[in-house]
């Protein structure tokens, strides 16, 4: 179960882990990072911002997710 109050380092580590996993699949989300305004309140917990990507990247991401989806 996730910790209810993750530390800033936890959120950055999570974002970097996602960036690395996407890179292994040949996907780069240039705007991926931590949503800094989400640190202002107590709920929701800090968010990972996936950001924007071009259509080719969105298609590649959808392709990878479809292949990885349980059948």
C-alpha positions as CSV (number, residue, x, y, z in Angstrom):
1,X,0.0,0.0,0.0
2,X,1.4,3.4,-0.9
3,X,2.6,5.7,1.9
4,X,-0.1,8.3,2.6
5,X,2.4,11.2,2.7
6,X,5.2,10.5,0.3
7,X,8.4,12.5,0.7
8,X,9.4,14.8,-2.2
9,X,12.3,12.4,-3.0
10,X,9.8,9.5,-3.3
11,X,7.8,11.4,-6.0
12,X,10.9,12.3,-7.9
13,X,12.1,8.7,-7.7
14,X,8.7,7.5,-9.0
15,X,8.9,9.9,-11.9
16,X,12.4,8.9,-12.8
17,X,11.5,5.2,-12.6
18,X,8.7,5.8,-15.0
19,X,11.0,7.8,-17.3
20,X,13.5,4.9,-17.3
21,X,10.8,2.3,-18.0
22,X,9.4,4.3,-20.9
23,X,12.9,4.8,-22.2
24,X,13.4,1.0,-22.3
25,X,10.3,0.8,-24.5
26,X,11.7,3.6,-26.8
27,X,9.3,6.2,-25.5
28,X,10.2,9.7,-24.3
29,X,7.7,12.0,-22.6
30,X,9.6,15.3,-22.6
31,X,7.4,17.0,-20.0
32,X,7.4,14.1,-17.6
33,X,8.2,15.3,-14.1
34,X,6.7,16.2,-10.7
35,X,3.6,18.5,-10.5
36,X,5.1,21.0,-8.1
37,X,1.8,22.7,-7.2
38,X,0.5,19.4,-5.9
39,X,2.9,19.8,-3.0
40,X,0.8,22.8,-1.8
41,X,-1.9,20.7,-0.2
42,X,-2.3,17.5,1.8
43,X,-4.7,15.9,-0.7
44,X,-4.2,14.6,-3.3
45,X,-0.6,13.4,-2.6
46,X,2.1,14.9,-4.9
47,X,1.4,14.0,-8.5
48,X,3.6,12.8,-11.4
49,X,2.9,15.0,-14.4
50,X,3.0,13.0,-17.6
51,X,3.0,16.2,-19.7
52,X,2.6,16.6,-23.4
53,X,3.8,14.4,-26.3
54,X,3.4,14.3,-30.0
55,X,1.1,11.9,-31.9
56,X,3.9,9.5,-32.8
57,X,4.8,9.2,-29.1
58,X,1.1,8.8,-28.1
59,X,0.7,6.0,-30.6
60,X,3.9,4.3,-29.5
61,X,2.8,4.5,-25.9
62,X,-0.7,3.0,-26.8
63,X,1.0,0.2,-28.7
64,X,3.3,-0.7,-25.8
65,X,0.4,-0.6,-23.3
66,X,-1.8,-2.8,-25.5
67,X,1.0,-5.4,-25.8
68,X,1.6,-5.3,-22.0
69,X,-2.1,-5.5,-21.1
70,X,-3.3,-8.8,-19.5
71,X,-5.4,-10.9,-21.7
